Amino acid sequence: MIAAGSGGQVHPARPGDPSRIGPYRIIGRLGSGGMGTVHAGLAPDGLRVAVKVIHRAQSEDPEFRARFRREVQLSARVQGPCLVPLLAADPEADAPWLATAYAPGPTLSLHLAAHGPLAGGTLYAFATGTAQALAAIHEAGVVHRDVKPQNVILSPAGPRILDFGIAHAADGTSVTRTGAMTGTPGWISPEHYRTGTAGPEGDMFAWGALVAYAATGRLPFGAGATDVVAFRVMSGDPDLDGIPGELRAIVETALAKDPSDRTTAVDAAEECSLLLASQATQVLDDGAGPAPTWVGELVTSQWDMPPLDDPTWQPPPPSSSKRTITSVLVAAAVVGGVAGGALAFPIDSTGGGTGEATTEPVRSSDTTARPLGPARTGSATAEQPVDPRTVTVPTDPLAGVSSPAYTRAGDESQPHPDEWRASTGASSREERDAAEAIRDHMRSMLATKDMDFMKPTVTFNKRAQTVMVTGGPISTLTDDYKEVFRRAGEMAACAALAHRLKDSPTTWPYGRYYVHWKDFDGQTEATFLGFGQATEGCLNETAGQWQGSESGMVTAEIPSSDKQEIRVADTTVKAVTAAWNTRVAEGHGLDPFESDDAISLGFDPVENAAYVWAWDGYGALAGRAQKSHFQDVASKTACRKFMDEYHSNKKWNYTRWSVAVYQGNSGVPELVASGDCAKRRD
């Protein structure tokens, strides 16, 4: 856990407690638990901090230390509104520690127990602020995985989401032990109960439950035994009575059983901010004062929590630095007295009080790493000495760019497993549309081979500008089937990305795609099958001419389950066989095949191509001239059949062809020629 405080109370230090940790002077304790102690500290400029120090027993456990190091790395990624920022850490110290800004206030659970549900502007500010916090977490490629009332502090300045103790980098590596069930019953999503899946959608399910609890004071899925609560989460309806109508609609979307139907954090934050602005408009109509113009100011203006203080804290010295506000997100204009204005989320670069802190802006060409901690201005800019082991944050070349264009065209670097592990589910409408297009395309291709039981999962890695298509978990699948899945995944992803790159070249960030396979649930190292670039074309072409391939043959040789394909294949094979026998009878020096069933035809739904091949066990096609004759007969005959079907059947889309020969006992086909019937002139 990353504790920020509770009620502002500092308890006296105990014998043996350190007087200084890193750059911070320790003035007392904020709390203690099984994993460590949280100390109250002061930075040299008076900033109040909470410093967590891990107990010696845990620090001597290599696995625990690795998990703590991971916690620090994940927390360092996230900066944003309504979060408690990580300021500094030393996970390699004899007693590992981390420091966060201090945010006084009770947890949501404690507040509701003492004062009852939130209402009015405070409720809307709570929903808006927590959604903003999750949007920042997800944008950083992190999944919180333990959103619950105990991890939300109601500070005087607004709600604050805490605790990355079990956070999950969307790269598959988490802070918790492998195989452990994470999260808290009642705040775990249905898919997590069923499959262990923990993505941004799971956080949003917990967010919906959190807002419902804040609005009603009741647990939305009730209390009781763990398995009973789990059953209600997976199968029952949440208790949402008493939630204001428009907010209830947003909460209902977040609590959808199917994760693909849930709202995203970004969308929820935007929708809640509009409700909050409407609430502010009502207050302004009563003569409460000028309209706030920042979303952060809007949250603060409607937030009603008593100030908390503790004289034990030494007050920070006065600072001549001015508060700098940076607009990072502009929301839609709102109605009434706020109409015509813009809402934006602020970042407090002073790092003072309980506000958010950010590392200083980084130019995209800057490749250095910077120590954690708030950027400061004016007389407080003197940089404090930093222990060389203090954790650093690598710069992100896409930091601050809300809609980066695709920049990796021509990048032929091989995929890295971390890029797959760091991918997450779709987090925007555009990503959801692309994922659905990929799944639908793959479903249509796989269905013709009776392989639509292979359900692809589509995830996104924005930093790598890559879409991941993952199959499984099925451990008994043959390599031929995996090859078909690879080709279908590559084609569907390529087509979807190419379409979006064409329509939105300056804002669509994805152009690479990887295809993977998992044999079983919980597998953290998926088998890599293939990758490609949507900017390089989706078909196997040379100089604009489509070419058949051995992998296409593998797909074509898998029997079709589509009735139209079976019918056309049967009539075409008979026609090709009859045409070949006629060519032999005409006296061209050709030999007949050894049997009447030597010619076969199969379809490759991935590239909409038909493959015609002959089994030549006795050398009927041993010479180049013989192969040329067979290619001519097979392609002309097949094209007539295909184009007849094409003109009479709107659903028929096979016009490409490839002719192959299996010689003797060879298990490898020789591809003789390929082409497209729609481009033939004979």
C-alpha positions in Angstrom: 0.0 0.0 0.0 1.0 3.6 -0.4 -0.5 5.4 2.6 -1.1 9.1 2.5 -2.6 9.7 5.8 -5.8 9.4 7.8 -7.4 12.3 9.4 -4.1 14.3 9.4 -3.0 12.8 12.8 0.7 12.3 13.3 1.6 9.9 16.1 4.9 10.2 18.1 7.9 8.4 16.8 9.0 5.3 18.6 12.4 4.3 19.9 14.5 3.1 16.9 12.6 5.0 14.3 14.9 6.9 11.9 15.3 10.6 12.2 15.8 11.0 8.4 15.0 8.9 5.4 16.5 10.0 2.2 16.1 13.8 2.0 13.2 13.8 4.4 13.2 14.7 8.1 11.0 12.3 10.1 8.7 13.9 12.7 6.5 10.9 13.6 4.4 8.0 12.4 1.2 7.9 10.4 0.6 4.2 10.8 2.1 0.7 10.7 1.1 -2.6 9.2 2.3 -6.1 8.4 4.5 -5.0 5.5 5.9 -1.8 6.8 5.7 1.5 8.7 4.5 4.8 7.3 6.3 7.8 8.7 5.4 11.5 8.6 8.2 13.5 7.0 9.1 17.0 5.9 11.1 17.8 2.7 13.8 20.5 3.0 11.3 23.1 1.7 8.6 22.1 4.1 6.5 19.8 1.9 4.6 17.2 3.9 5.3 13.6 2.8 4.4 10.1 3.8 7.4 7.8 3.8 6.7 4.0 3.7 9.6 1.8 5.0 9.4 -1.9 4.5 10.0 -4.2 7.5 13.3 -5.9 7.7 11.8 -9.4 7.4 10.1 -8.5 4.1 13.2 -6.7 2.8 15.3 -9.8 3.2 12.9 -11.8 1.0 14.2 -11.4 -2.6 10.7 -12.0 -4.1 9.1 -9.4 -1.8 11.9 -6.9 -2.7 11.3 -7.5 -6.4 7.6 -6.9 -5.9 8.2 -3.7 -4.0 10.6 -2.6 -6.7 7.8 -3.3 -9.2 5.4 -1.2 -7.0 7.7 1.7 -7.2 8.1 1.4 -11.0 4.4 1.3 -11.5 3.7 4.2 -9.2 6.4 6.3 -10.9 4.5 6.0 -14.2 1.4 7.6 -13.0 0.9 11.4 -12.6 -2.4 13.0 -12.8 -5.4 14.6 -11.0 -6.8 13.1 -7.8 -3.8 10.8 -7.3 -1.2 10.9 -4.6 2.1 11.3 -6.5 5.2 9.3 -5.8 8.0 11.7 -5.0 11.0 9.6 -4.4 12.1 6.0 -3.6 15.0 3.7 -2.9 14.0 0.1 -3.5 17.6 -1.0 -3.2 18.2 0.4 0.3 18.8 -2.0 3.2 15.4 -0.9 4.3 13.5 -0.1 1.1 11.3 3.0 1.1 9.1 5.2 -0.9 7.8 8.7 -0.4 4.5 10.2 -1.5 2.8 13.6 -1.1 0.8 13.6 2.1 -3.0 13.9 1.7 -4.9 14.1 5.0 -8.4 12.8 5.3 -10.5 9.8 6.1 -11.1 6.9 3.7 -14.4 6.7 1.9 -15.4 3.8 4.2 -14.7 5.8 7.4 -16.5 8.9 6.1 -19.6 7.0 5.1 -19.7 5.2 8.4 -19.5 8.5 10.3 -21.5 10.9 8.0 -23.5 8.8 5.6 -23.6 8.9 1.7 -22.2 11.8 -0.4 -24.7 14.0 -2.1 -25.1 16.9 -4.5 -22.0 18.5 -5.8 -19.7 16.5 -3.5 -21.0 13.2 -5.0 -20.5 14.5 -8.6 -17.1 15.8 -7.7 -16.2 12.4 -6.2 -17.3 10.6 -9.4 -15.5 13.0 -11.6 -12.2 13.1 -9.7 -11.9 9.3 -9.2 -12.7 8.7 -12.9 -10.0 11.3 -13.8 -7.5 9.4 -11.6 -8.3 6.1 -13.3 -8.0 7.7 -16.7 -4.4 8.9 -15.8 -3.6 5.4 -14.4 -4.8 3.6 -17.6 -3.1 6.1 -19.9 0.2 5.3 -18.2 -0.3 1.6 -19.1 -1.2 0.6 -15.5 -4.1 -1.3 -14.1 -4.9 -0.5 -10.4 -6.7 -3.8 -9.6 -7.8 -2.8 -6.1 -10.2 0.1 -6.5 -12.3 0.1 -3.2 -13.5 2.5 -0.5 -10.4 1.8 1.7 -8.2 3.0 -1.1 -9.8 6.4 -1.6 -9.1 9.3 0.7 -11.5 12.2 1.0 -8.9 15.0 1.4 -10.0 18.6 1.9 -9.0 19.3 -1.7 -10.8 16.4 -3.3 -10.8 12.6 -3.5 -7.5 10.8 -3.9 -7.0 7.3 -5.1 -4.2 5.4 -3.3 -2.3 2.2 -3.3 -0.5 0.6 -6.1 0.5 -2.3 -3.9 -1.1 -4.8 -6.2 -1.1 -2.7 -9.3 -0.6 -4.4 -12.6 1.5 -3.1 -15.4 -0.5 -4.1 -18.3 2.6 -6.1 -19.3 1.4 -9.1 -17.3 3.9 -8.7 -14.4 2.3 -7.7 -11.2 3.3 -6.8 -7.7 1.4 -9.7 -6.2 2.6 -13.3 -6.1 2.1 -15.4 -9.3 -1.3 -17.1 -9.3 -2.7 -15.2 -6.3 -6.2 -13.8 -6.5 -5.9 -10.1 -6.3 -8.5 -7.5 -5.3 -11.2 -7.5 -2.6 -14.5 -9.4 -2.8 -17.3 -7.2 -3.9 -14.9 -5.0 -5.8 -13.7 -7.6 -8.3 -15.1 -7.8 -11.8 -17.1 -10.7 -13.2 -14.3 -11.6 -15.7 -11.7 -11.6 -12.9 -13.7 -14.1 -10.9 -14.2 -16.3 -14.0 -10.8 -16.1 -15.7 -8.5 -14.0 -13.6 -8.5 -11.3 -16.2 -7.6 -7.9 -14.8 -7.7 -5.0 -17.2 -8.8 -1.4 -17.2 -12.4 -2.7 -17.7 -12.1 -4.4 -14.3 -11.0 -1.1 -12.7 -14.1 0.6 -14.2 -16.4 -2.1 -12.8 -14.9 -1.4 -9.4 -15.3 2.4 -10.0 -19.0 1.9 -10.8 -19.4 0.0 -7.5 -17.4 2.7 -5.7 -19.6 5.5 -6.9 -22.8 3.5 -6.1 -21.4 2.9 -2.6 -20.6 6.6 -2.2 -24.0 7.7 -3.3 -26.1 5.2 -1.3 -23.9 4.1 1.6 -24.8 0.5 0.7 -22.5 -2.2 -0.9 -24.0 -2.6 -4.4 -23.6 -6.4 -4.3 -24.3 -6.7 -0.6 -22.3 -8.4 2.1 -21.8 -12.0 3.3 -19.7 -14.9 2.4 -17.1 -14.5 -0.3 -18.7 -17.0 -2.6 -22.1 -15.5 -2.2 -20.8 -12.0 -3.0 -19.0 -13.5 -6.0 -22.2 -15.1 -7.3 -24.0 -11.8 -7.0 -21.3 -10.0 -8.9 -21.3 -12.5 -11.7 -25.0 -13.1 -12.0 -27.0 -10.5 -10.0 -28.1 -6.9 -10.5 -26.4 -4.3 -8.3 -28.4 -2.2 -5.8 -28.5 1.2 -7.4 -31.6 2.7 -5.8 -31.1 6.2 -4.7 -28.4 7.2 -7.2 -29.4 10.4 -9.2 -30.7 9.4 -12.6 -28.0 10.7 -15.0 -25.2 9.5 -12.8 -27.0 6.2 -12.4 -26.9 5.7 -16.2 -23.1 6.1 -16.2 -22.7 3.8 -13.2 -24.9 1.1 -14.9 -22.6 1.2 -18.0 -19.6 0.8 -15.7 -21.2 -2.2 -14.0 -22.0 -4.1 -17.3 -21.2 -7.8 -16.9 -19.5 -7.9 -20.3 -16.3 -5.8 -20.1 -16.6 -4.7 -23.7 -19.9 -3.0 -22.9 -18.4 -0.8 -20.1 -17.5 2.9 -20.3 -13.9 3.9 -20.2 -12.3 6.1 -17.5 -11.9 8.9 -20.0 -15.5 8.8 -21.1 -16.8 8.5 -17.5 -14.7 11.4 -16.4 -16.0 13.5 -19.3 -19.7 12.6 -18.7 -19.4 13.1 -14.9 -17.7 16.5 -15.4 -20.7 17.7 -17.4 -23.0 16.6 -14.6 -20.7 18.4 -12.1 -20.7 21.5 -14.2 -24.5 21.4 -14.3 -24.5 21.2 -10.5 -22.1 24.1 -10.4 -24.5 26.1 -12.6 -27.3 25.6 -10.1 -25.1 27.0 -7.4 -24.0 30.0 -9.5 -27.7 30.7 -10.2 -28.0 31.2 -6.5 -25.3 33.9 -6.6 -22.4 31.8 -5.2 -19.8 33.6 -7.3 -17.8 33.4 -10.5 -17.8 30.2 -12.6 -14.8 27.9 -12.3 -13.2 27.2 -15.6 -10.9 24.2 -14.8 -12.2 20.8 -14.1 -9.9 20.6 -11.1 -11.4 23.9 -9.9 -14.8 22.6 -10.6 -14.2 19.6 -8.4 -12.8 21.7 -5.6 -15.6 24.3 -5.8 -18.2 21.6 -5.3 -16.2 19.5 -2.9 -17.4 19.8 0.7 -15.0 18.3 3.2 -13.9 20.0 6.4 -10.2 21.2 6.5 -7.9 19.0 8.6 -4.7 19.9 10.3 -2.4 18.7 13.0 -0.1 21.1 14.9 2.4 18.3 15.1 3.2 19.1 11.4 5.6 21.9 11.1 4.1 24.5 8.7 6.0 24.8 5.4 7.9 28.0 4.9 6.3 30.7 2.7 7.2 30.3 -0.9 7.6 33.1 -3.4 6.8 30.7 -6.2 3.5 31.2 -8.0 1.0 28.4 -8.6 1.3 27.3 -12.2 -1.6 25.7 -13.9 -1.1 23.7 -17.1 -4.1 22.6 -19.1 -3.8 18.9 -20.0 -7.3 18.1 -21.1 -10.1 20.3 -22.4 -13.6 19.0 -21.9 -16.8 20.0 -23.7 -18.4 23.3 -23.1 -21.2 23.1 -20.5 -24.6 24.6 -20.1 -26.0 27.6 -18.2 -23.7 30.0 -16.4 -20.6 28.0 -17.5 -21.7 27.8 -21.1 -19.1 29.0 -23.6 -16.2 28.2 -21.2 -13.8 25.3 -21.3 -13.0 22.8 -18.6 -9.5 21.6 -18.1 -7.7 19.3 -15.7 -5.0 21.2 -13.8 -1.6 20.0 -12.7 -0.1 21.7 -9.7 3.6 22.0 -10.3 4.3 23.5 -6.9 3.9 20.1 -5.3 2.7 21.8 -2.1 -0.1 20.8 0.2 -2.1 17.9 -1.0 -2.1 18.8 -4.7 -0.7 16.6 -7.5 3.0 16.9 -8.4 4.5 16.3 -11.8 7.9 15.8 -13.1 9.0 18.6 -15.3 8.0 18.6 -19.0 10.3 16.6 -21.3 10.9 17.4 -25.0 10.5 14.4 -27.3 14.2 14.5 -28.2 15.3 14.3 -24.5 16.4 10.8 -23.7 17.6 11.3 -20.1 16.0 9.9 -17.0 14.8 12.3 -14.3 14.5 11.7 -10.5 11.0 11.5 -9.1 9.7 14.7 -7.5 7.8 17.8 -8.1 9.2 20.5 -10.5 9.4 23.8 -8.7 9.7 27.4 -9.7 11.0 30.7 -8.2 12.9 30.6 -4.9 12.1 27.0 -4.3 13.8 25.7 -7.5 17.1 24.8 -5.8 17.4 21.1 -6.5 17.9 19.0 -3.4 20.7 16.4 -3.4 19.4 13.1 -4.7 20.8 9.8 -3.7 22.1 8.2 -6.9 20.0 5.1 -6.1 16.8 7.1 -5.9 14.5 5.7 -8.6 14.4 7.5 -11.9 11.6 7.8 -14.5 12.6 7.3 -18.1 11.1 9.9 -20.4 8.2 9.0 -22.7 8.7 10.4 -26.2 4.9 10.5 -26.5 4.4 12.3 -23.2 1.9 15.2 -23.5 0.8 14.2 -27.0 -2.9 13.2 -26.7 -3.3 11.9 -30.2 0.1 10.9 -31.7 0.3 9.9 -35.3 1.9 6.5 -36.2 5.7 7.0 -36.4 7.1 3.5 -36.8 6.5 2.9 -40.5 9.6 1.1 -41.9 10.7 0.0 -38.4 11.5 -3.7 -38.9 12.6 -4.3 -35.3 11.5 -7.6 -33.9 8.7 -7.7 -31.3 9.6 -7.8 -27.6 7.6 -9.9 -25.2 7.3 -6.9 -22.9 5.3 -5.1 -25.6 2.7 -7.9 -25.5 2.6 -8.0 -21.7 2.2 -4.2 -21.6 -0.8 -4.2 -23.9 -4.3 -3.5 -22.5 -7.9 -3.7 -23.6 -9.4 -1.0 -25.8 -9.7 2.3 -23.8 -11.4 4.5 -26.4 -14.2 4.3 -28.9 -11.7 4.2 -31.8 -9.8 1.3 -30.2 -13.0 -0.5 -29.4 -14.2 -0.1 -33.0 -10.8 -1.4 -34.4 -10.9 -4.4 -32.0 -14.4 -5.3 -33.0 -13.5 -5.0 -36.7 -10.5 -7.4 -36.2 -12.6 -9.9 -34.3 -15.4 -9.8 -36.8 -13.0 -10.2 -39.7 -11.3 -13.1 -38.1 -14.6 -14.8 -37.2 -15.7 -14.7 -40.8 -12.5 -16.2 -42.0 -12.2 -18.9 -39.3 -15.9 -19.9 -39.6 -15.4 -21.3 -43.1 -12.9 -23.9 -41.7 -15.1 -24.7 -38.6 -12.5 -22.9 -36.5 -14.5 -20.1 -35.1 -14.1 -21.7 -31.6 -10.7 -19.9 -31.6 -11.7 -16.6 -30.0 -9.2 -13.8 -30.5 -8.4 -11.3 -27.8 -7.4 -7.8 -29.1 -5.2 -5.5 -27.0 -3.3 -2.3 -27.5 0.1 -1.0 -26.6 0.0 2.7 -27.4 3.7 3.4 -26.6 4.8 0.6 -29.0 2.0 1.7 -31.4 1.1 -1.9 -31.8 -2.1 -4.0 -31.7 -1.9 -7.5 -30.3 -4.1 -10.4 -31.4 -3.9 -13.3 -29.0 -5.5 -16.7 -29.3 -6.2 -19.5 -26.9 -6.1 -20.8 -24.3 -6.1 -24.2 -26.0 -3.1 -26.5 -25.5 -4.2 -29.3 -27.9 -4.3 -27.3 -31.1 -2.1 -28.5 -34.0 0.5 -26.3 -35.7 -1.7 -26.2 -38.9 -4.5 -24.6 -37.0 -2.2 -22.1 -35.3 -0.9 -21.2 -38.7 -4.4 -20.4 -39.9 -5.0 -18.4 -36.8 -1.8 -16.5 -37.4 -2.7 -15.6 -41.0 -6.2 -14.7 -40.1 -5.0 -12.5 -37.2 -2.4 -10.8 -39.4 -4.8 -10.1 -42.2 -7.6 -8.8 -40.0 -5.3 -6.6 -38.0 -3.6 -5.3 -41.1 -6.9 -4.5 -42.8 -8.3 -2.7 -39.8 -5.2 -0.6 -39.1 -4.6 0.2 -42.8 -8.2 1.5 -43.0 -7.7 3.8 -40.0 -4.3 5.0 -41.1 -5.8 6.0 -44.4 -8.8 7.8 -42.7 -6.9 9.4 -39.8 -3.2 9.6 -40.8 -2.4 12.4 -38.3 -4.2 11.0 -35.2 -4.3 7.1 -35.4 -1.3 5.8 -33.6 -1.3 2.1 -34.4 0.4 0.6 -37.5 2.1 -2.6 -36.2 0.5 -5.8 -35.2 1.6 -8.9 -33.4 -0.1 -12.3 -33.3 0.4 -14.6 -30.3 -1.0 -17.9 -28.9 -1.6 -19.0 -25.3 -1.9 -22.6 -24.5 -3.4 -22.1 -21.0 -4.9 -19.5 -18.7 -2.4 -17.5 -16.6 0.4 -18.0 -19.2 2.7 -14.9 -19.0 4.8 -15.8 -22.0 2.6 -16.3 -25.0 3.9 -18.0 -28.1 4.8 -15.5 -30.8 3.4 -16.4 -34.2 3.9 -13.4 -36.4 3.9 -9.6 -36.9 3.7 -7.0 -39.6 3.2 -3.4 -40.6 -0.1 -2.1 -42.0 1.8 0.4 -44.0 3.4 -2.3 -46.1 0.2 -3.8 -47.5 -1.8 -6.7 -46.3 -1.6 -9.1 -49.3 1.3 -11.3 -50.4 2.2 -9.3 -53.5 5.3 -8.8 -55.7 5.3 -5.8 -58.0 1.6 -5.5 -57.5 0.9 -9.1 -58.4 -0.6 -11.4 -55.8 1.4 -14.5 -55.1 0.3 -17.8 -53.5 2.2 -19.1 -50.6 2.9 -22.4 -48.7 1.0 -21.1 -45.7 -1.9 -20.3 -48.0 -1.7 -23.9 -49.2 -1.8 -25.1 -45.6 -5.0 -23.1 -45.0 -6.6 -24.3 -48.3 -5.9 -27.9 -47.5 -8.0 -27.7 -44.3 -11.5 -28.9 -45.4 -14.1 -26.2 -45.8 -17.4 -26.2 -43.8 -19.0 -23.6 -46.1 -21.7 -25.0 -48.4 -21.0 -22.6 -51.2 -17.3 -23.3 -51.2 -17.9 -27.1 -51.1 -20.3 -26.8 -54.1 -18.0 -24.6 -56.2 -15.0 -26.7 -55.3 -16.7 -29.9 -56.4 -17.9 -28.5 -59.8 -14.6 -26.8 -60.5 -12.5 -30.0 -59.8 -14.7 -32.0 -62.1 -14.4 -29.3 -64.8 -10.6 -29.0 -64.4 -10.2 -32.8 -64.6 -12.4 -33.0 -67.7 -10.4 -30.1 -69.3 -7.1 -31.8 -68.5 -8.2 -35.1 -70.0 -9.3 -33.2 -73.2 -5.9 -31.6 -73.4 -4.2 -35.0 -73.1 -6.4 -36.4 -75.8 -5.5 -33.6 -78.1 -2.1 -35.0 -78.5 0.2 -32.5 -76.7 2.5 -35.3 -75.5 0.9 -35.2 -72.0 0.3 -38.1 -69.7 -2.9 -38.7 -67.8 -2.9 -38.7 -64.1 -2.7 -42.0 -62.2 -6.3 -41.6 -60.8 -9.4 -39.6 -61.4 -9.1 -37.9 -57.9 -5.5 -36.6 -58.5 -6.8 -33.0 -58.7 -7.9 -31.1 -55.6 -9.1 -27.6 -54.8 -9.3 -25.7 -51.5 -10.0 -22.2 -50.3 -7.9 -19.8 -48.3 -10.4 -17.3 -46.7 -7.5 -15.2 -45.4 -6.5 -13.8 -48.8 -9.7 -14.8 -50.6 -7.8 -17.2 -52.8 -8.4 -20.7 -54.2 -5.6 -23.2 -54.6 -5.7 -26.0 -57.2 -3.2 -28.7 -56.9 -2.4 -32.0 -58.4 -0.9 -35.1 -56.8 1.6 -36.4 -59.5 2.9 -39.7 -58.3 4.0 -41.0 -61.8 5.7 -38.0 -63.3 2.8 -36.8 -65.5 3.9 -33.2 -64.7 7.6 -33.8 -64.4 8.7 -31.4 -67.1 8.3 -27.6 -67.3 6.0 -27.9 -70.4 3.7 -30.3 -68.6 3.4 -28.0 -65.6 2.7 -25.0 -67.9 -0.1 -26.9 -69.6 -1.6 -27.9 -66.2 -1.4 -24.3 -65.0 -3.1 -23.0 -68.1 -5.9 -25.6 -68.0 -6.5 -25.2 -64.2 -6.4 -21.4 -64.0 -8.6 -20.8 -67.1 -11.2 -23.4 -66.0 -11.2 -22.4 -62.4 -11.5 -18.7 -63.3 -14.6 -19.3 -65.5 -16.3 -21.1 -62.6 -15.2 -18.4 -60.0 -16.3 -15.5 -62.1 -19.6 -17.1 -62.9 -20.2 -17.4 -59.2 -18.9 -13.9 -58.6 -21.5 -12.4 -60.9 -24.4 -14.4 -59.7 -23.6 -14.5 -55.9 -22.9 -11.2 -54.1 -21.3 -13.0 -51.2 -18.7 -14.7 -53.3 -15.3 -13.1 -53.0 -12.8 -15.6 -54.3 -11.1 -14.4 -57.5 -7.4 -15.1 -56.7 -6.0 -18.4 -57.7 -2.8 -20.4 -57.3 -1.8 -23.7 -59.0 0.5 -26.2 -57.3 1.9 -29.6 -57.8 3.0 -32.3 -55.4 5.7 -34.5 -57.0 6.2 -38.1 -56.0 6.2 -38.6 -52.3 7.2 -35.0 -51.6 5.1 -33.4 -48.8 6.0 -29.9 -50.1 4.0 -28.4 -52.9 5.7 -26.6 -55.8 3.7 -23.4 -56.5 3.6 -23.1 -60.3 1.7 -19.8 -60.8 -0.7 -17.4 -59.2 -3.0 -14.7 -60.4 -6.3 -12.9 -60.1 -9.3 -13.9 -62.2 -10.7 -10.4 -62.1 -7.5 -9.2 -63.9 -7.4 -11.9 -66.6 -7.9 -10.9 -70.2 -8.5 -14.4 -71.7 
